[in-house]
């Protein structure tokens, strides 16, 4: 049985006169006097069908029963459209199928939303995802995603990387999020964890003489959800023995360039520039700088030592942004709110009017020398942060992104990848009063700072790197620790007791003790990458079956209740009935 002789995207002028059978979905039906017009859609495109009651009375009866999204088979003859009915916006717009026979292969109940409807509630869209996925935008995103993955596989295979799957039911891997746990009937009271990443497995693979491993891996992180964050992510996970950071950078630049070129016809300039974490913090106030626009942060710490303005004189760091606009009082108030939400105590400013006169409550405290540093063009505003260096960076970094959007400073046609390098090894956790790894605990310090990891953890530099594109972090990686003794020292600094080191990471420590080669790797996020490529602000719109904002799947109802018998079998008793 042949369902169709041609695809709906195929009919062209050259095929006029041919008999053909098409099959697909009813995108639209219009009754025009006696004639019925149907837009028939399949995955290749849309063709117009014309049903003429004089030519095909039976088909006309069927045509009147049709509703949107019925599945239809149509047989007829391809004819040219008259000049005035040609539709130049459709690739099939010069022709139409004169129908002789129509058959409904599958009807549809009334739709919860129309495919061309804007602003449909997201939970409703996910609930009826099979409909939502028929929309043009989602079709495009999901197909581009498939193309990206196939380019990546091709490039990784060509570079000699071997694709190896690792377990989904595993032991917790610390990547900084909470674990999803899986109970098991055969070991009551014990739990597998879904991998936050295949981090330890990939290290074990290179220790096992698979010198170049990769995988398109699912990672699970029980985190709070945001527009650009879901709990189930896909990474291109890779690891290599005897690594050289340059080899990893060059490989990733090749892979990303191929993806950009073949998916969206953009040639990325390589090599990607590099910037240290410290420089990124100083100039852009973040480790994910968006380099598509200027508005760089400047430092005035030295210039304000001994300032008459006490807030400046007493602050560890004084930094500022020159905004190319004379901001009004109410705009400044709003920006102050933004600054406060990022931890600032207030927002000092200098406004230069059209004549270049400075207006500010703090102007009277500032010396000639200070003014010389801050002097800006007429019709501009200088915004200050005076605080601890990390807070000043964070506040001005947030204001910089906020203002770039508000003042429309971003050239959205640009692509600006950058490697961020030389991250700190550890961050100080104020609440817990302890050091935490900036990346993960398997990251190696630089040879130059290895000696000070205990004496001055805050100054130790990690051999870690991130790839950032247009202000979005696409991936992280590092050169790993391959000496057992160094791994133990890091665990000690992280206050993981020897017993915990054994029970949580004993297998890794044992493997590191049995001939572990130097190794390192990287893991770019596939969901975020496709989001950027597709210009899609919502991460869920690049995933075929996402959970909604609350982490629930409204389509299947997962997560769902389980029976009492299942719980008993697992040895689990609920503290409360499910909420
Ligand atoms: N496993 C790390 C992550 O998921 C990446 C890496 O270090 O390769 O962020």
Boltz pocket constraint, residues with backbone or C-beta under 6 A from the ligand:
constraints:
  - pocket:
      binder: B
      contacts: [[A, 175], [A, 196], [A, 197], [A, 198], [A, 199], [A, 238], [A, 476], [A, 477], [A, 478], [A, 521], [A, 522], [A, 523]]
      max_distance: 6.0
